[in-house]
Amino acid sequence: MPMSWVKVKTTSSRRMRECMGDDLSRQQFETCLHAIVQSNGGTVDGTWYEPSTKVAHVHVTWWTVDQRKAIMYDLESLGDGDMLTGEEVDALVEEREAAT
C-alpha cells in the first residue's frame, strides 16, 4: 500500500477549519486530521510538528491515486513525498523496464 509524507498547515484548509471550530489544540487537529483522511479512504500513521507548531508532517497511507488526490486537496497540502515499500519498488522497476 502506498504512502505519502504530507506537509500541511495546522488550521488552513476549509475542511480543517470547519472541523476544528474554535478549538485550535493539537489534539483537535489530530482528531480532525484522522477524520478528513479517513473520509477519503486513507489512514494517518503518524504526525510530527515543526518547531513553529504551525506545520505538520503527516504519514498518510492510501490505496488509490484518487484517494491520494482527495486527501491532498482536502488538507490543502503544501507538498508531499510519496513513499513505496521494497516490493512496490521492485514491481515499479520491472514494469518500467518492460515498457522500454
N, C-alpha and C positions, 0 to 999 in steps of 0.2 A: 504494500500500500504506500503510495507516495506521500510525502510530507513537505511542508514549506516552513521556513522561518519567516514570520510576518512581522513587519515593523508598523506599529500603529500608535497614534496619539491616544492618550487615555480618555479623552472626552470629546473628540472631534466629530465622529461620524453621526449622522442623523439618528440611526438606529441605536447607537450607544447613548446618545443624549436622551432619547425617548425612554430607554430602559432605565437609565440611572436616575433620572429626575433630579431632585436636589441633593441626593446622596452621592458625593464625589469620592467616597472612600475606595481604597484599592479592593476591599472585599466586594463591594457592589460592582466595581469594574469587572472583576473576575467572574462574578455571577452572570453579568450581562454578556461578557465575552463568551462564556460557555454556551449561553442560550442562543446567541447570534450564530455562532459556528455550528452548533447542533441543528439549528433550524435549516441550515443549508446542507446537512448531511455529513458534516465533518466532526472531528473531535479536537479538543485542546489538550495537549500532552505536557504543557509546561509554559510558564510565564515568568519572564525576567524583566526588570525595570532598569532604565538608565538612571544614573545618579540624580538627574534633574527631576525624576519621578513623573515626567510628563509624556514619556515614550516607553512603550512596552515592546519587547521582542517575544513573540508567541510561537511556540512549536505547534503547528496545526497538521493533523492527518486528514487526508481526503481521498476519495476513491475515483472520482471522475474529474475531468477538466472543467466541466460545467459547475461542479461543486466548488472547485478552487476559485473559479472566476466570481461566483456569487459571494463566497466568503471574502475575497479581496475587495469586492465592490462594497459590501455592507459594512466592512470595517474601515473603508476608505484607506486602504493600505498605503503606507509611504514607500513601500518596497518589500520585496520578498525574495527569498532564495529557495529554490526547490532542491530537495534532497532525495536521493534514491538509495535503496539498500544495495548490497553487493550483487544479489540476484538480479535486481532490476537493471543495474549497470551492465551485467553480462548479457542480459536479454537485449538491451538497447544497442550494445556494440554489435551483437550478432545480427540484429535487424538492420542496422545502418550499413554494415559491411556487405550484407546480402543485397542491399539496394544499389551498391556501386558497381 
